[in-house]
Amino acid sequence: METGAVRVSLREVVERWLMPNHAVPLRVRPLRNAKRGRCVQVDARTPCGEIAICFFRHDNGAWHVFPPLPRRLTMRIV
């Protein structure tokens, strides 16, 4: 599903989802239960109310709003 995905920075993903500016302050904080800091929560206060979105870093370096698929056990002959 992520084959050929372009690595996009967290900043670019946040800008695409929230379109922040000086009127929309953001706070980015890592989630404590996330493995190796691979999940952050972005909080924004907009005129319509507060928004919180979780972003997950995938193995290819891209950030998405959905978590990566769990790794499955594999067998190899060496």
C-alpha positions in Angstrom: 0.0 0.0 0.0 2.8 2.4 0.7 5.1 1.2 -2.1 6.5 4.2 -3.9 5.2 6.7 -1.3 7.0 10.0 -1.2 8.5 10.9 2.2 6.6 13.9 3.5 7.7 15.8 6.6 5.4 16.2 9.6 5.3 20.0 8.9 3.9 19.4 5.4 1.3 17.0 6.6 0.1 19.3 9.4 -0.1 22.2 6.9 -2.1 20.1 4.6 -4.6 19.0 7.3 -4.8 22.2 9.4 -3.5 25.1 7.3 -2.0 26.8 10.3 -1.2 30.5 10.4 -0.5 33.0 13.2 -4.2 33.0 14.1 -4.2 29.2 14.5 -1.5 28.3 17.1 -0.3 24.7 17.1 1.2 22.4 19.8 2.9 19.2 18.8 3.5 16.6 21.5 4.6 13.0 21.4 2.2 10.4 22.7 3.6 8.5 25.7 2.3 5.1 24.7 3.7 5.3 21.2 6.6 3.1 20.3 9.9 4.9 19.7 8.2 8.3 19.3 6.5 7.3 16.2 3.2 9.0 17.0 2.5 12.6 17.8 -0.6 14.6 18.7 -1.1 18.0 17.1 -3.4 20.4 18.9 -4.8 23.5 17.3 -7.1 26.2 18.5 -9.3 27.5 15.7 -12.1 30.0 15.8 -14.5 27.0 15.5 -13.0 25.2 18.5 -10.1 23.0 19.5 -8.8 20.3 17.2 -6.5 17.3 18.0 -5.1 15.0 15.3 -2.7 12.1 15.8 -0.1 11.5 13.2 1.8 8.2 12.9 5.3 7.8 11.3 5.5 4.8 9.0 8.6 2.7 8.3 9.2 4.6 5.0 9.4 7.9 6.9 6.0 9.3 5.8 3.5 10.7 8.3 -0.2 9.6 8.1 -3.3 9.9 10.2 -3.6 6.1 10.3 -1.3 3.8 12.2 1.1 1.6 10.3 0.2 -2.1 9.8 1.7 -4.3 12.5 4.8 -6.2 11.4 4.2 -9.8 10.7 6.6 -12.7 11.4 8.5 -13.8 8.4 10.8 -16.7 7.7 13.8 -16.5 5.5 16.4 -19.0 4.3 19.9 -17.7 4.7 
